[in-house]
Amino acid sequence: MSSYTVTYRRDPGDDAWLVDIEAMTDVHTFGRNLDEAATNAREAIAVTADVPESAVELDERICVADVDVDELARLRDQALEAHEIYLARQRAAALRLTEAGVSRRDAARLLGVSHQRVQQLVAG
């Protein structure tokens, strides 16, 4: 599988996404929405490189309204990872508290959740 860097830019005049392909400076395409633009980019790359579309992987960059989409994606991924760590530690804490004889209601108060949530944590 080959990866190609593509950059999407908004063309407000045509209400479309213009697509530039980094490795193919003379190949351009567009789409009315991002999914269509990606499909068209994959097709243009496949035809130009003479490879099947299924062998084309896109490394997408989006340039629009000074919004750093890549930074937001990194922050989202970091938040999801932190949330997974939090859930694992919350479950471990609920188990340790209840195993130490703390009631589910008191464990709930200590953890800042409902007693029903503590029940789910220790059962699951």
GIDA-V258898 format. One record per residue. N is the residue number from 1. PHI is phi in radians with two decimals (* if undefined). Layout:
N/PHI
N/PHI
//
This chain:
1/*
2/-1.87
3/-1.82
4/-2.21
5/-1.46
6/-2.13
7/-2.07
8/-1.74
9/-2.20
10/-1.42
11/-1.93
12/-1.11
13/-1.13
14/-1.80
15/0.90
16/-2.52
17/-1.79
18/-1.56
19/-2.10
20/-1.89
21/-1.92
22/-0.97
23/-1.39
24/-2.31
25/-1.11
26/-1.68
27/-1.94
28/-2.39
29/-2.64
30/-2.74
31/-2.77
32/-1.27
33/-2.41
34/-1.12
35/-1.11
36/-1.14
37/-1.09
38/-1.15
39/-1.06
40/-1.15
41/-1.13
42/-1.04
43/-1.13
44/-1.09
45/-1.15
46/-1.05
47/-1.15
48/-1.19
49/-1.54
50/0.98
51/-2.29
52/-1.19
53/-0.98
54/-1.14
55/-1.61
56/-1.78
57/-1.92
58/-1.78
59/-1.78
60/-1.56
61/-2.15
62/-2.13
63/-2.05
64/-2.73
65/0.87
66/0.94
67/-1.70
68/-1.53
69/-1.12
70/-1.09
71/-1.10
72/-1.09
73/-1.13
74/-1.10
75/-1.10
76/-1.06
77/-1.10
78/-1.12
79/-1.14
80/-1.12
81/-1.12
82/-1.10
83/-1.14
84/-1.10
85/-1.10
86/-1.02
87/-1.09
88/-1.13
89/-1.25
90/-1.11
91/-1.11
92/-1.08
93/-1.15
94/-1.07
95/-1.11
96/-1.11
97/-1.12
98/-1.22
99/-1.17
100/-1.47
101/1.63
102/-1.32
103/-1.14
104/-1.11
105/-1.16
106/-1.21
107/-1.08
108/-1.07
109/-1.10
110/-1.14
111/-1.57
112/1.29
113/-2.31
114/-1.39
115/-1.16
116/-1.15
117/-1.16
118/-1.07
119/-1.02
120/-1.07
121/-1.13
122/-1.38
123/-1.47
124/-1.74
//
